[in-house]
Amino acid sequence: MKTRQTGFAYLWILGAAAEAAELERDRTGDPSVGNRSGGNLLQELINQIREAFDAVPQPSDEELLHPDCMDDCDILQFYGGVRWQDMSDEMIVYNYAALTAFSPKAFRYYLPAYLLWTLRNADSIEYVGEAALRALDPGAPTEMLHDFRKSHYSDLDAGQIEAVKVFLTLLGNHPDLGEYADEALLNHWLEA
């Protein structure tokens, strides 16, 4: 499936690609390095996310809710075996808060749907992108919910952590979502 970029999203992708290329040229000293377009960079990230999460086993209904959550109202539509690859945009928008109620196993399984939606719809007025970025930010260690938020990431493997880091780095250039991506990187992912 080819991803279509328009408006600000396309511009920030181009900006991120240019910045990444400049950093890579500086690192390697090779002026020919990093001549990828923003669309190619985005497609590479989409492929990286799909590859990192595609083989993750789907959680059972009993494994959906985080053990420290008191109710499952934010994840009701996930009972019955919804595959992340089959989630519609409408389901993701309606269930924007689900990531915060998922167990680590369910968070790992459903996270790619939210990452990919955010990449495709970065300029959307829907809250999904910001909610996904906030779910990736445990906050400062002194914050009351820091350990709870951080527990969601406990099942992620090295490839998945790397995909999240690239996602957050790319979104750090977005005019509206960048501050949330940067906070998540600073509060956890740079050290992960």
C-alpha positions as CSV (number, residue, x, y, z in Angstrom):
1,M,0.0,0.0,0.0
2,K,1.5,3.4,-1.0
3,T,1.2,6.1,1.6
4,R,0.1,9.5,0.4
5,Q,1.6,12.6,2.1
6,T,-0.1,16.0,1.9
7,G,0.1,19.4,3.6
8,F,2.3,19.8,6.7
9,A,2.9,16.1,7.1
10,Y,4.7,16.0,3.8
11,L,6.7,19.1,4.6
12,W,7.9,17.8,8.0
13,I,8.8,14.4,6.5
14,L,11.0,16.3,3.9
15,G,12.5,18.3,6.8
16,A,13.2,15.1,8.8
17,A,14.7,13.5,5.8
18,A,16.9,16.4,5.1
19,E,18.0,16.6,8.7
20,A,18.7,12.9,8.9
21,A,20.7,13.1,5.7
22,E,22.8,16.0,7.0
23,L,23.5,14.1,10.3
24,E,24.5,11.0,8.4
25,R,26.8,13.0,6.1
26,D,28.4,14.7,9.1
27,R,28.8,11.3,10.8
28,T,30.3,9.5,7.8
29,G,32.1,12.4,6.1
30,D,30.6,11.1,2.8
31,P,28.8,13.8,0.9
32,S,26.8,11.2,-1.2
33,V,25.3,9.6,1.9
34,G,21.7,10.3,2.8
35,N,20.1,11.3,-0.5
36,R,16.7,9.7,0.3
37,S,13.5,11.6,-0.2
38,G,11.0,12.2,2.6
39,G,8.6,9.7,1.0
40,N,11.3,7.0,1.0
41,L,12.2,7.7,4.6
42,L,8.5,7.4,5.6
43,Q,8.1,4.2,3.6
44,E,11.3,2.8,5.2
45,L,9.8,3.6,8.7
46,I,6.5,2.0,7.8
47,N,8.3,-1.1,6.7
48,Q,10.4,-1.1,9.8
49,I,7.4,-0.9,12.0
50,R,5.6,-3.7,10.2
51,E,8.6,-6.0,10.2
52,A,9.3,-5.3,13.9
53,F,5.7,-6.1,15.0
54,D,4.3,-8.5,12.4
55,A,5.2,-11.7,14.2
56,V,4.0,-10.6,17.7
57,P,1.4,-13.1,18.9
58,Q,-2.1,-11.7,19.4
59,P,-3.1,-11.5,23.1
60,S,-6.1,-13.4,24.4
61,D,-9.0,-11.6,25.8
62,E,-7.7,-12.3,29.3
63,E,-4.4,-10.7,28.4
64,L,-5.8,-7.4,27.1
65,L,-6.3,-5.3,30.3
66,H,-3.3,-4.0,32.3
67,P,-3.3,-5.7,35.8
68,D,-3.2,-2.2,37.4
69,C,-6.3,-0.9,35.5
70,M,-9.6,-1.0,37.3
71,D,-11.9,-1.2,34.3
72,D,-11.8,-2.1,30.7
73,C,-14.1,0.6,29.2
74,D,-11.2,1.8,26.9
75,I,-10.6,-1.6,25.3
76,L,-14.1,-3.1,25.0
77,Q,-13.9,-3.3,21.2
78,F,-10.7,-5.4,21.3
79,Y,-12.4,-8.4,22.9
80,G,-13.0,-11.2,20.5
81,G,-9.6,-11.1,18.7
82,V,-9.2,-8.0,16.7
83,R,-5.9,-8.1,14.6
84,W,-3.9,-4.9,14.6
85,Q,-3.5,-5.2,10.8
86,D,-7.3,-5.2,10.4
87,M,-8.1,-2.2,12.5
88,S,-9.9,0.5,10.5
89,D,-9.0,4.2,10.9
90,E,-12.4,4.7,12.6
91,M,-11.7,2.0,15.2
92,I,-8.3,3.6,16.0
93,V,-9.9,7.1,16.3
94,Y,-12.7,5.8,18.5
95,N,-10.3,3.8,20.7
96,Y,-7.5,6.5,21.0
97,A,-7.2,5.8,24.8
98,A,-6.8,2.1,24.5
99,L,-3.0,2.1,24.7
100,T,-3.1,3.4,28.3
101,A,-5.3,0.5,29.4
102,F,-3.5,-2.3,27.6
103,S,-1.3,-4.8,29.4
104,P,2.3,-4.8,28.2
105,K,1.5,-7.8,25.9
106,A,-1.5,-6.0,24.3
107,F,0.4,-2.7,24.1
108,R,3.1,-4.5,22.2
109,Y,0.6,-6.1,19.9
110,Y,-1.6,-3.0,19.1
111,L,1.1,-0.3,19.2
112,P,2.0,-0.6,15.4
113,A,-1.6,0.3,14.4
114,Y,-1.4,3.5,16.3
115,L,2.1,4.3,15.1
116,L,1.1,3.8,11.4
117,W,-2.1,5.8,11.8
118,T,-0.1,8.7,13.2
119,L,2.3,8.6,10.4
120,R,-0.5,8.6,7.8
121,N,-2.6,11.2,9.6
122,A,-0.1,13.5,11.4
123,D,-2.0,16.6,10.5
124,S,-5.4,15.2,11.6
125,I,-7.5,17.1,14.1
126,E,-8.2,13.7,15.8
127,Y,-6.5,13.1,19.2
128,V,-5.0,9.7,18.2
129,G,-1.5,11.0,17.3
130,E,-1.1,12.9,20.5
131,A,-2.6,10.1,22.5
132,A,-0.1,7.6,21.0
133,L,2.8,9.9,21.7
134,R,1.6,10.5,25.3
135,A,1.4,6.7,25.7
136,L,5.0,6.5,24.7
137,D,6.0,9.1,27.3
138,P,6.3,7.7,30.9
139,G,6.9,11.2,32.2
140,A,9.5,12.2,34.6
141,P,10.6,9.6,37.2
142,T,9.1,11.7,39.9
143,E,5.6,11.6,38.4
144,M,3.0,9.4,40.1
145,L,2.2,7.3,37.0
146,H,5.8,7.0,35.7
147,D,6.2,3.3,36.6
148,F,2.8,2.3,35.4
149,R,3.3,4.1,32.0
150,K,6.8,2.6,31.7
151,S,5.5,-0.9,32.4
152,H,3.7,-0.9,29.0
153,Y,7.1,-1.1,27.3
154,S,8.4,-4.1,29.2
155,D,7.6,-6.6,26.5
156,L,9.1,-4.7,23.5
157,D,12.2,-6.3,22.0
158,A,15.3,-4.5,20.5
159,G,13.8,-4.2,17.0
160,Q,10.6,-2.8,18.3
161,I,12.4,-0.3,20.6
162,E,14.4,0.9,17.6
163,A,11.3,1.3,15.5
164,V,9.7,3.4,18.2
165,K,12.9,5.5,18.5
166,V,12.9,6.2,14.7
167,F,9.2,7.0,14.8
168,L,9.7,9.5,17.7
169,T,12.7,11.0,16.0
170,L,10.9,11.6,12.8
171,L,7.9,13.1,14.5
172,G,10.1,15.4,16.5
173,N,10.1,17.6,13.5
174,H,6.3,17.8,13.3
175,P,5.0,21.3,14.1
176,D,2.1,20.1,16.3
177,L,3.3,16.6,17.5
178,G,7.0,17.3,17.8
179,E,6.9,18.4,21.4
180,Y,5.3,15.2,22.5
181,A,7.7,13.1,20.6
182,D,10.7,15.0,22.0
183,E,9.4,14.5,25.6
184,A,8.9,10.8,25.1
185,L,12.5,10.5,23.7
186,L,13.9,12.5,26.6
187,N,11.9,10.8,29.3
188,H,12.6,7.2,28.2
189,W,13.5,6.2,24.7
190,L,17.0,7.8,24.4
191,E,18.1,5.5,27.3
192,A,16.1,2.4,26.2
